[in-house]
Amino acid sequence: MTHKDNANWISELAGRAIEPPRREKLQDLIDSRPFWLSLADLTDLPESVEVHEGLTLWERGETTLTADVYVPKGEGPFPLLMHSHGGGYCTGSVMNDRKIGMKFAERGYVVVNPEYSLSPEHPFPHAVEDCLYAIRWLVSHAAEFKGDPTRVVLEGGSAGAGLSSAVILALAGEGGPLDEGDLAGVPVPIKAAILWYGMFSFPELLLSPGSNVGPAELWTRAYLGPHFTTKLRHPLVSAVFSEKLAAYPPVFVGCGADDSMLGHTLAMIRALADAGVDVTASIASGLDHSFVKFAGSNPAASAELERAHVWLAGKL
């Protein structure tokens, strides 16, 4: 059952009944960032994980790309994983997803959690370029963090899943020229991807917003700019329209049955299957958006995350 607005999953995230912040104009998206940051769960972080906080990866001129890197206990070498946070390309931060990233590190992955640039100040393709650079940076610096540069995983939720998809396609030469900085050409051997409740089709977002009525239009204008209609089907924006989906590695696609993003997930599963990709789908009853963040307090969410961990271990 899709809920009338986002209050359901936001309240579960906050641990109390709460209403979504006002999102009626572009400035509202910017003004809402402190609200989302206040929901970051930094309790019970894994003590065995080594945290490298706020590392500078790329001086881009008007922006600086920073990231956290989380390193597991042990000798390694460990597979590399990039976790990209969600937030409609306009909100969210490393802090909101530090716990998720550290939980992956606890399971034996060197994790980079990039603080990619947000819209509307830095619209598409700025965030894609940041994430592309971040995973290349981690591959280039793998030895410093006990990482194995031959085994790479991309993982993310919501907008983060969309960005993970864009990075896979960009590495396959899809989508035209990008600013790749000084790491252009660094190979990234992606062995698997995990995509949670992703944003894979902006036309779908506008036609079937579900609980995202209002924010959907704002996200589109913010991320794609004033001439957004010319970019709605760009393959690095809406992955389901890419002609290079066969470049995907084995992929786990998960979504809650109550999530308004379910249509995106189903369309992506079909597109990947049609392209011959090794795709595993999991649609969880009773779960809404961002459920991975509830793992530990919500048994169904914990079960879904564990299912993905087992799948990933099998692929690596």
C-alpha positions as CSV (number, residue, x, y, z in Angstrom):
1,M,0.0,0.0,0.0
2,T,1.5,3.3,-1.1
3,H,1.0,5.9,1.5
4,K,-0.4,9.4,0.7
5,D,2.8,11.1,1.6
6,N,6.3,10.4,3.0
7,A,5.3,10.9,6.6
8,N,5.2,7.1,7.1
9,W,8.8,6.2,6.4
10,I,10.1,9.6,7.7
11,S,8.4,8.9,11.1
12,E,10.0,5.4,11.2
13,L,13.3,7.0,10.5
14,A,12.8,9.6,13.2
15,G,11.4,7.2,15.7
16,R,8.4,9.4,16.3
17,A,5.4,10.8,14.4
18,I,6.7,13.6,12.2
19,E,5.6,15.5,9.1
20,P,7.8,16.0,6.1
21,P,9.3,19.5,5.7
22,R,7.6,21.9,3.3
23,R,8.8,21.3,-0.3
24,E,7.0,23.8,-2.6
25,K,9.9,25.7,-4.1
26,L,13.5,25.1,-4.9
27,Q,14.7,27.0,-1.8
28,D,12.7,24.7,0.4
29,L,14.9,21.8,-0.7
30,I,18.0,23.7,0.4
31,D,16.3,24.8,3.7
32,S,15.3,21.3,4.5
33,R,18.8,19.9,4.7
34,P,19.3,20.5,8.4
35,F,16.0,18.6,9.0
36,W,17.4,15.6,7.2
37,L,20.7,15.8,8.9
38,S,18.9,15.8,12.3
39,L,17.6,12.3,11.4
40,A,21.1,10.8,11.1
41,D,21.5,7.8,13.3
42,L,25.0,7.7,14.8
43,T,24.2,5.4,17.7
44,D,25.7,1.9,18.1
45,L,28.3,2.4,15.3
46,P,30.6,-0.7,14.8
47,E,33.6,-0.2,17.1
48,S,35.8,-2.5,15.0
49,V,35.6,-0.2,11.9
50,E,38.3,2.4,11.3
51,V,36.9,5.7,10.2
52,H,38.7,8.1,7.9
53,E,36.5,11.2,8.0
54,G,36.2,14.0,5.5
55,L,39.0,13.1,3.2
56,T,39.6,15.5,0.3
57,L,39.4,13.6,-3.0
58,W,39.0,16.2,-5.7
59,E,39.4,20.0,-5.8
60,R,37.0,21.0,-8.6
61,G,37.3,24.7,-8.4
62,E,33.9,25.9,-7.2
63,T,33.4,22.7,-5.2
64,T,35.6,20.2,-3.3
65,L,34.7,16.5,-3.2
66,T,35.2,14.9,0.2
67,A,34.3,11.5,1.5
68,D,34.5,9.1,4.4
69,V,36.4,5.9,4.1
70,Y,35.5,3.0,6.4
71,V,38.1,0.1,6.9
72,P,37.3,-3.3,8.4
73,K,39.3,-5.0,11.1
74,G,41.8,-7.5,9.8
75,E,44.6,-7.8,7.3
76,G,42.7,-7.8,4.0
77,P,42.8,-7.3,1.2
78,F,39.1,-6.5,1.3
79,P,36.7,-5.8,-1.6
80,L,36.0,-2.1,-2.3
81,L,32.5,-0.7,-2.0
82,M,31.1,2.7,-2.8
83,H,27.9,3.6,-0.9
84,S,26.0,6.6,-2.4
85,H,23.4,8.2,-0.1
86,G,19.9,9.2,-1.1
87,G,18.0,12.4,-0.8
88,G,16.4,13.1,-4.2
89,Y,19.8,14.5,-5.4
90,C,19.1,17.6,-3.3
91,T,19.4,16.6,0.3
92,G,21.1,14.0,2.4
93,S,24.8,13.7,3.5
94,V,27.6,11.3,4.5
95,M,26.4,11.6,8.1
96,N,22.9,10.3,7.3
97,D,24.4,7.1,5.8
98,R,27.6,6.7,8.0
99,K,26.0,3.9,9.9
100,I,25.0,2.0,6.7
101,G,28.5,2.4,5.3
102,M,30.1,1.3,8.5
103,K,27.9,-1.8,8.7
104,F,29.1,-2.8,5.2
105,A,32.7,-2.3,6.4
106,E,32.0,-4.5,9.4
107,R,31.1,-7.2,6.9
108,G,34.5,-7.0,5.3
109,Y,34.4,-4.2,2.7
110,V,36.5,-1.0,2.4
111,V,33.8,1.6,1.9
112,V,33.9,5.0,0.4
113,N,30.9,7.3,1.3
114,P,31.2,10.4,-1.0
115,E,29.8,13.8,-0.1
116,Y,28.7,14.4,-3.6
117,S,27.5,17.8,-4.8
118,L,23.8,18.6,-4.4
119,S,21.2,20.3,-6.6
120,P,19.9,22.8,-7.4
121,E,23.3,24.5,-6.8
122,H,25.1,21.8,-8.7
123,P,22.7,20.1,-11.2
124,F,23.3,17.0,-13.3
125,P,25.8,15.8,-14.2
126,H,27.9,17.2,-11.2
127,A,26.9,14.4,-8.7
128,V,27.5,11.7,-11.3
129,E,31.0,13.1,-11.9
130,D,31.7,13.2,-8.2
131,C,30.7,9.6,-7.7
132,L,32.6,8.4,-10.7
133,Y,35.7,10.2,-9.4
134,A,35.1,8.8,-5.8
135,I,35.2,5.1,-6.9
136,R,38.2,5.7,-9.2
137,W,39.9,7.4,-6.3
138,L,39.3,4.4,-4.0
139,V,40.6,2.0,-6.6
140,S,43.7,4.2,-7.0
141,H,44.2,4.3,-3.2
142,A,43.1,0.8,-2.4
143,A,46.5,-0.3,-0.9
144,E,46.4,2.5,1.6
145,F,43.2,1.1,3.1
146,K,43.8,-2.7,2.9
147,G,41.6,-2.8,-0.2
148,D,41.6,-5.1,-3.3
149,P,41.3,-2.9,-6.4
150,T,40.3,-5.9,-8.5
151,R,36.9,-6.4,-6.7
152,V,34.6,-3.4,-6.7
153,V,30.9,-3.1,-5.5
154,L,28.6,-0.2,-6.1
155,E,25.7,0.2,-3.6
156,G,23.2,2.9,-2.8
157,G,19.6,3.8,-2.1
158,S,17.0,6.0,-3.8
159,A,19.0,8.8,-5.5
160,G,22.1,6.9,-4.5
161,A,20.9,3.9,-6.5
162,G,20.4,6.2,-9.5
163,L,23.9,7.5,-9.1
164,S,25.3,4.0,-8.8
165,S,23.5,3.1,-12.0
166,A,24.9,6.2,-13.7
167,V,28.4,5.4,-12.7
168,I,28.1,1.8,-14.1
169,L,26.9,3.3,-17.4
170,A,29.4,6.1,-17.6
171,L,32.2,3.6,-17.2
172,A,30.7,1.7,-20.2
173,G,30.9,4.9,-22.2
174,E,27.2,5.8,-22.0
175,G,25.9,9.4,-21.8
176,G,28.5,11.5,-23.5
177,P,31.4,13.5,-22.2
178,L,31.8,14.1,-18.4
179,D,34.4,15.9,-16.3
180,E,36.4,13.0,-15.1
181,G,39.2,15.0,-13.6
182,D,42.7,13.6,-13.3
183,L,41.5,10.1,-12.9
184,A,39.9,9.7,-16.3
185,G,40.7,6.3,-17.7
186,V,41.3,4.5,-14.4
187,P,39.7,1.1,-14.8
188,V,37.0,0.1,-12.2
189,P,36.4,-3.7,-12.2
190,I,32.8,-3.8,-10.9
191,K,31.9,-7.3,-9.7
192,A,28.4,-6.6,-8.3
193,A,25.9,-3.8,-7.5
194,I,23.1,-3.5,-4.9
195,L,20.4,-1.0,-5.8
196,W,17.8,-0.1,-3.1
197,Y,14.5,1.6,-4.0
198,G,16.2,3.5,-6.8
199,M,15.3,6.5,-8.9
200,F,15.6,4.9,-12.4
201,S,13.1,6.9,-14.5
202,F,12.3,10.6,-14.2
203,P,9.3,10.1,-16.5
204,E,8.0,7.5,-14.1
205,L,8.7,9.9,-11.2
206,L,6.5,12.6,-12.8
207,L,3.7,10.3,-14.1
208,S,3.4,8.1,-11.0
209,P,4.8,10.1,-8.0
210,G,2.7,8.3,-5.4
211,S,3.7,9.7,-2.0
212,N,6.1,12.1,-3.7
213,V,3.4,14.4,-5.1
214,G,5.0,17.9,-5.1
215,P,8.6,16.9,-4.3
216,A,8.8,14.9,-7.5
217,E,8.4,18.0,-9.6
218,L,10.9,19.9,-7.5
219,W,13.5,17.2,-7.6
220,T,13.2,17.1,-11.4
221,R,13.6,20.9,-11.8
222,A,16.4,21.0,-9.3
223,Y,18.5,18.1,-10.6
224,L,18.0,18.6,-14.3
225,G,17.7,22.4,-14.5
226,P,15.2,24.7,-16.1
227,H,15.2,22.8,-19.4
228,F,14.6,19.5,-17.7
229,T,12.3,18.1,-20.4
230,T,15.3,17.6,-22.7
231,K,17.0,15.4,-20.1
232,L,14.2,13.2,-18.7
233,R,15.3,10.2,-20.7
234,H,19.1,10.8,-20.6
235,P,20.6,7.4,-19.8
236,L,22.6,8.8,-16.9
237,V,19.5,10.3,-15.4
238,S,16.9,7.6,-16.2
239,A,18.9,4.3,-16.5
240,V,15.9,2.3,-17.8
241,F,16.3,4.1,-21.1
242,S,20.0,3.2,-21.6
243,E,21.0,1.0,-24.5
244,K,24.0,-0.2,-22.6
245,L,22.3,-2.0,-19.7
246,A,24.1,-5.2,-20.7
247,A,27.3,-3.6,-19.2
248,Y,25.8,-4.1,-15.7
249,P,27.5,-6.6,-13.4
250,P,25.3,-9.0,-11.4
251,V,22.9,-6.8,-9.6
252,F,20.6,-7.1,-6.6
253,V,17.5,-4.8,-6.8
254,G,15.5,-4.4,-3.7
255,C,12.4,-2.3,-2.8
256,G,9.5,-2.3,-0.3
257,A,6.1,-3.2,-1.5
258,D,4.7,0.0,0.2
259,D,7.3,2.3,-1.5
260,S,6.2,4.8,-4.0
261,M,9.4,4.1,-5.9
262,L,8.3,0.5,-6.6
263,G,7.4,1.3,-10.2
264,H,11.0,2.4,-10.8
265,T,12.3,-0.8,-9.4
266,L,9.9,-3.0,-11.4
267,A,10.8,-1.1,-14.6
268,M,14.5,-1.5,-13.9
269,I,14.2,-5.2,-13.2
270,R,12.5,-5.7,-16.5
271,A,15.0,-3.6,-18.4
272,L,17.9,-5.4,-16.9
273,A,16.4,-8.8,-17.5
274,D,15.7,-7.9,-21.1
275,A,19.3,-6.9,-21.5
276,G,20.5,-10.3,-20.3
277,V,21.9,-9.0,-16.9
278,D,22.2,-11.4,-14.0
279,V,19.5,-9.6,-11.8
280,T,18.1,-10.7,-8.5
281,A,14.9,-9.0,-7.4
282,S,13.5,-8.7,-3.9
283,I,10.2,-6.9,-3.2
284,A,9.6,-6.9,0.6
285,S,6.0,-6.9,1.9
286,G,5.2,-4.2,4.5
287,L,8.4,-2.1,3.9
288,D,8.5,1.6,2.8
289,H,11.2,3.9,1.5
290,S,14.7,3.9,3.1
291,F,14.1,0.6,5.0
292,V,17.8,-0.3,5.0
293,K,18.3,2.4,7.6
294,F,15.8,0.6,9.9
295,A,17.8,-2.6,9.8
296,G,18.4,-3.6,13.4
297,S,15.0,-2.2,14.7
298,N,12.8,-3.6,12.0
299,P,13.0,-7.4,11.5
300,A,11.7,-7.3,7.9
301,A,14.3,-4.7,7.0
302,S,17.0,-6.7,8.8
303,A,16.1,-9.7,6.8
304,E,16.3,-7.9,3.5
305,L,19.7,-6.5,4.3
306,E,20.9,-9.9,5.3
307,R,19.5,-11.3,2.0
308,A,21.6,-8.8,0.1
309,H,24.7,-9.5,2.2
310,V,24.4,-13.3,1.4
311,W,23.9,-12.6,-2.3
312,L,26.9,-10.3,-2.4
313,A,29.2,-12.7,-0.7
314,G,28.2,-15.3,-3.3
315,K,29.1,-13.0,-6.1
316,L,32.5,-12.1,-4.7
